[in-house]
Amino acid sequence: MRFLVLGQGGREHALIRALKFSPSVSEVHACPGSDGISQEAICHKVDLSDAKAVEVFVKKYQFDCVVVGPETYLVAGIADHLRELGVEVVGPSQIAAQLEGSKIFSKEFMVRAGVPTAAFEIVDNVADTLRAAQKFTPPYVLKADGLAAGKGVFICASLPELKTAAEALFEQKILGVAGHRALLEQHQDGYEISYLVLTNGTDFEALPLAQDHKRLGEGDAGPNTGGMGVVGPMIVDAELREQIDALIVRPSVRNLSGSGLLYRGVLYIGVMVTPKGPTVLEYNVRFGDPEAQVIMPLLDGDWGYVFSRLAHGEMSPMKWKNLQMACIVLAAQGYPDDPVKGAPIEGDLGYEGASSYFLHAGTAKVDGHWVTSGGRVLNAIGMGSSRAEALREAYAQAKHATWRGIQMRKDIGAK
């Protein structure tokens, strides 16, 4: 089969690498891809917002299946457009993608599904935000409604901090239309689990659990990021796992069909395990980044076959390798607010150990030399029979690349 992966980051490189090693896959293409990805896939520069260009592109190459990486493409409706052209797609419809595209849509879906989630109020100005805050206890959680590239959540220790965040959203409009409305939520204490399932909107297959590390600095200090590293699979208490399935996953999937949403793809559930039990933090409508980087290599099977059947609305039984995986994110100077691009990268980006390798997240080649071109630059991947071994391999891999101002957490997997 001929596959196309949409996107250009570390998640997409992980998808491409997995498809490359799938017996059912003969060709892997990427759009737009990157210089790093071009080493493992045929890359195409096509304007995906140009409907005619997309039509010409897919008709020329006759792709058997398209896997959509980023949420922005899904929220823009690319899966619908491709399906109208007769292409099979792993990715939800545009309406279903609002589960990630709109925090308010998502919360209303949770209420209909009856899943546990934090108490919330919908707000759209500073005064309403401060009034609503009287119903909650600090710290206050303010979430912009729309997509904000990981910058839409404000955790405020006090009312003055909340007022500043609300002013930034509603008056300074730092996030544009994404911040026209927001959720004010009750903060929940606990630990977070990334629970991803493949679903056709009726049935689901759970993927291995993973634990992301969102904060920039060691000890979970500093600003939120897209993710500085992840370990998996997480082994959790069987009773907790059944609670998550019974209280969250099954009702969520059931409500997809109950709401008439076309869903053939990944449903990513951010679960907060609190002293009172598991609750839903958020839904995403695609593979997590960097969760995909540790989940994809764990399948004991053929991702091409799994994705192709899913795109047709059919589920496949899945088996998993008895391995532990770790991903260490190497980020640019200034990330997440103002990452420095164009910094020369020193080292050997082509290095692969027996149990480690790099995935390209934000690199480019200029005059034959690698430079940084995004916030998260490289993913150092390690695998092993234990978590300690996987982390050791990943950190050893990370030593094979560096640049000025490189940022890397040294405590991934230490929780």
QUICORTA-V203141 format. One record per backbone hydrogen bond with DSSP energy under -0.5 kcal/mol. NH is the residue of the N-H (numbers start at 1). CO is the residue of the C=O. E is the energy in kcal/mol with one decimal. If there is no record, write none. Layout:
NH_CO_E ; NH_CO_E
//
This chain:
3_1_-0.6 ; 3_27_-2.6 ; 4_65_-2.0 ; 5_29_-2.4 ; 6_67_-2.5 ; 7_5_-0.5 ; 7_31_-2.3 ; 13_9_-2.1 ; 14_10_-2.2 ; 15_11_-2.2 ; 16_12_-2.7 ; 17_13_-2.6 ; 18_14_-2.1 ; 19_15_-2.3 ; 20_16_-2.6 ; 21_17_-1.2 ; 22_19_-1.8 ; 23_21_-0.5 ; 25_22_-1.8 ; 26_1_-2.7 ; 26_24_-0.5 ; 27_1_-1.5 ; 29_3_-2.6 ; 30_42_-2.7 ; 31_5_-2.0 ; 32_44_-0.6 ; 33_7_-1.8 ; 38_34_-2.2 ; 39_36_-1.2 ; 40_37_-2.6 ; 41_37_-1.2 ; 42_28_-2.2 ; 43_41_-0.7 ; 44_30_-2.1 ; 46_44_-1.0 ; 48_46_-1.0 ; 50_47_-1.8 ; 51_49_-0.9 ; 54_50_-2.3 ; 55_51_-2.1 ; 56_52_-2.5 ; 57_53_-2.2 ; 58_54_-2.7 ; 59_55_-1.9 ; 60_56_-1.8 ; 61_57_-1.8 ; 62_58_-1.8 ; 63_58_-0.5 ; 64_2_-2.3 ; 65_2_-1.3 ; 66_88_-2.1 ; 67_4_-2.9 ; 68_66_-0.5 ; 68_90_-1.9 ; 69_6_-1.8 ; 69_67_-0.5 ; 74_70_-1.1 ; 75_71_-2.9 ; 76_72_-1.6 ; 77_74_-1.1 ; 78_73_-2.3 ; 81_77_-2.0 ; 82_78_-2.5 ; 83_79_-2.2 ; 84_80_-2.2 ; 85_81_-1.1 ; 86_83_-1.7 ; 87_82_-2.4 ; 90_66_-3.0 ; 91_89_-0.8 ; 91_264_-3.0 ; 93_262_-2.2 ; 97_93_-2.1 ; 98_95_-1.5 ; 99_96_-1.9 ; 100_97_-1.8 ; 101_97_-2.3 ; 102_98_-2.1 ; 103_145_-2.9 ; 106_102_-2.3 ; 107_103_-2.3 ; 108_104_-2.4 ; 109_105_-1.9 ; 110_106_-2.3 ; 111_107_-2.2 ; 112_108_-2.0 ; 113_109_-2.5 ; 114_110_-1.3 ; 115_110_-1.7 ; 118_280_-0.6 ; 121_184_-1.9 ; 123_182_-2.7 ; 129_125_-1.8 ; 130_126_-2.3 ; 131_127_-2.2 ; 132_128_-2.8 ; 133_129_-1.7 ; 134_131_-1.3 ; 135_132_-2.1 ; 136_133_-1.7 ; 139_156_-0.6 ; 140_156_-3.2 ; 141_185_-1.5 ; 142_140_-0.6 ; 142_154_-2.8 ; 143_141_-0.5 ; 143_183_-3.0 ; 144_142_-0.5 ; 144_152_-3.0 ; 145_181_-2.5 ; 146_178_-2.7 ; 151_148_-2.0 ; 154_142_-3.0 ; 154_152_-0.5 ; 155_153_-0.5 ; 156_140_-3.3 ; 156_154_-0.7 ; 162_158_-2.1 ; 163_159_-2.8 ; 164_160_-2.1 ; 165_161_-2.3 ; 166_162_-2.8 ; 167_163_-2.4 ; 168_164_-2.1 ; 169_165_-2.1 ; 170_166_-3.1 ; 171_167_-1.8 ; 172_167_-2.9 ; 174_168_-2.4 ; 176_173_-1.5 ; 178_175_-1.4 ; 179_176_-1.7 ; 180_177_-1.6 ; 182_123_-2.5 ; 183_143_-2.7 ; 184_121_-2.8 ; 185_141_-3.1 ; 185_183_-0.6 ; 186_119_-2.3 ; 187_137_-0.6 ; 187_139_-0.7 ; 191_273_-1.6 ; 193_271_-2.8 ; 194_210_-2.6 ; 195_193_-0.8 ; 195_269_-2.5 ; 196_194_-0.7 ; 197_267_-2.1 ; 198_205_-2.6 ; 199_265_-2.7 ; 200_203_-1.3 ; 201_203_-0.5 ; 205_198_-2.3 ; 207_196_-3.0 ; 210_194_-1.5 ; 211_231_-2.4 ; 212_210_-0.5 ; 213_229_-1.7 ; 214_212_-0.5 ; 216_223_-1.9 ; 217_221_-3.1 ; 220_217_-0.9 ; 221_217_-0.9 ; 221_218_-0.5 ; 225_214_-1.4 ; 228_213_-3.0 ; 230_327_-1.9 ; 231_211_-1.5 ; 232_325_-2.0 ; 233_209_-0.7 ; 234_209_-2.0 ; 236_234_-0.7 ; 241_237_-2.5 ; 242_238_-2.1 ; 243_239_-2.0 ; 244_240_-2.6 ; 245_241_-2.3 ; 246_242_-2.9 ; 247_243_-3.2 ; 248_244_-2.0 ; 249_244_-2.3 ; 250_245_-2.8 ; 252_248_-2.0 ; 253_249_-2.7 ; 254_250_-2.7 ; 255_251_-1.9 ; 256_252_-0.9 ; 256_253_-0.7 ; 257_201_-0.6 ; 257_253_-1.2 ; 258_254_-2.0 ; 259_255_-1.7 ; 260_257_-1.2 ; 261_256_-2.7 ; 263_261_-0.6 ; 265_199_-2.1 ; 267_197_-2.7 ; 268_266_-0.6 ; 268_284_-2.6 ; 269_195_-3.2 ; 269_267_-0.6 ; 270_268_-0.6 ; 270_282_-2.8 ; 271_193_-2.7 ; 271_269_-0.9 ; 272_279_-2.7 ; 273_191_-3.3 ; 273_271_-0.6 ; 274_272_-0.9 ; 274_277_-1.9 ; 277_274_-1.8 ; 279_272_-2.3 ; 280_116_-2.8 ; 281_270_-3.7 ; 281_279_-0.6 ; 282_270_-1.0 ; 283_99_-0.5 ; 284_268_-2.8 ; 292_288_-2.3 ; 293_290_-0.7 ; 294_290_-0.6 ; 294_291_-1.4 ; 295_291_-1.9 ; 296_292_-2.4 ; 298_295_-1.7 ; 299_296_-1.1 ; 300_319_-2.8 ; 301_299_-1.2 ; 303_301_-0.6 ; 306_302_-2.1 ; 307_303_-3.1 ; 308_304_-2.3 ; 309_305_-2.3 ; 310_306_-2.2 ; 311_307_-2.7 ; 312_308_-1.1 ; 313_310_-2.2 ; 314_309_-3.1 ; 321_298_-3.2 ; 323_321_-1.8 ; 324_384_-2.9 ; 325_232_-3.7 ; 326_382_-2.4 ; 327_230_-2.5 ; 328_380_-2.6 ; 329_228_-1.9 ; 329_327_-0.5 ; 330_378_-2.9 ; 331_329_-0.6 ; 331_407_-3.0 ; 332_375_-3.2 ; 335_332_-1.8 ; 338_334_-2.7 ; 340_333_-3.0 ; 341_339_-0.5 ; 342_372_-3.7 ; 345_370_-2.6 ; 346_344_-0.5 ; 346_402_-3.1 ; 348_400_-2.1 ; 349_347_-0.6 ; 351_348_-1.4 ; 353_356_-1.0 ; 356_353_-0.7 ; 357_381_-1.6 ; 359_379_-2.1 ; 361_359_-0.5 ; 361_377_-2.3 ; 362_377_-2.6 ; 364_371_-2.0 ; 366_364_-0.5 ; 366_369_-3.1 ; 369_366_-1.8 ; 371_364_-2.8 ; 372_343_-1.9 ; 373_362_-3.0 ; 374_362_-0.9 ; 377_330_-2.2 ; 377_375_-0.7 ; 378_330_-1.7 ; 379_359_-2.5 ; 380_328_-3.0 ; 380_378_-0.5 ; 381_357_-3.0 ; 381_379_-0.7 ; 382_326_-2.6 ; 383_355_-2.0 ; 384_324_-2.1 ; 390_386_-2.3 ; 391_387_-2.7 ; 392_388_-2.3 ; 393_389_-2.5 ; 394_390_-2.3 ; 395_391_-2.7 ; 396_392_-1.9 ; 397_393_-2.2 ; 398_394_-2.1 ; 399_395_-0.8 ; 399_396_-0.6 ; 400_397_-2.0 ; 401_398_-1.3 ; 402_346_-2.2 ; 406_403_-1.8 ; 407_331_-2.4 ; 414_411_-1.9
//
